Amino acid sequence: MLSKDVLTSIDFPNSIYTDTRAINSRGDIVGTYQSTDGSFHGFLLKGADFTSIDYPGAAATYAQGISPQGDIVGSFLSAGVFHGFSLRHP
């Protein structure tokens, strides 16, 4: 993340891959990370706190957008088919 000419690396803790997808006006960031077991999970970075996002029963979850209010949209993989999701985040 580049802020006031400072570039900051964003890495989900203990992951082997982190991909950011969107940021809202409050500075909350969403994206996807790959855990050491090879599975993919969505995440929310709010301040310095990471939260993992996993759609129940999904093989993979990808967080792809976030509104100014903190609502998150993305996709998940289940039984070989991709589906969309929305998550109201307080």
N, C-alpha and C positions, 0 to 999 in steps of 0.2 A: 504494500500500500504506500503510495506517495502522498505525503502530507507536509506542506510547507517545505518542499524540496528534500524531504527525508523519506527514503525508501525503506519499508518495513516488510520483512518476510512473514508470511502467515502459514503456519504449519499446525494442523491438528495434532495434539499430543500423541506420541507413540504410533503415528501413522507412517506409511511408506509413500504416500502421495496425497497432496491436498490441492484442490482446484476451487478457486473462488468464482462465483457467478454473478452476484448482485450485491449492491450496497444501498441502503436507504438514507434519507436525510438526517437520521439520528446517528449514522455511522455503523449501524448493525449490518453484518456481512453474512451471507449464506453461500454455501457451496457443497462440495462433495469431498470425502476423503476415503482412502483405501486403507483398511486396517492390515495388520501384519498377517492375518489369516487369508488375505486376498479379497475379502468382502467389501462392498461399497456402501457408504452411509452418507446421509446428508448431515449438515451441521449449521449451527447458528453461532456466530461470534458476536457477543454483546459486551462491549468494553473489553475486558481481558478474559472473559469467561466463555468457554466453548460448551455448547450443548449438542449432543448427537441427536440426529433425527432419523428414526427408523419406522417405516410404515409397518404395522403389525402383519406378520406372516410373509413379508416381501423378501425376495432374494437379494434385492439391491434397492437403495433409495437415493434419489438425487434432488437436492434443494436447488432451485433455479431462479427464484425471484422473491423479493420482499417489498411490501408496501411501506409507506411512511408510518403506518400504525403498527407495523410488525407482523402482519399476516404473511405467511410463507406459501409459495406454490412450488410444485415440482412434479417429479414422476417417480414411479416405482415399478419394479419388475416382479411379476408373479406368474408362475406356471408358463414362463417363456413369453409373456405378453406384457407390454408396457401400458401403464395407466397413469392418469394424472391425479394429483391430490392438492388440497388446500388445508392449511393449518392455521387456525386463529391462535395467535400468540399474544398473551397479555403484556 
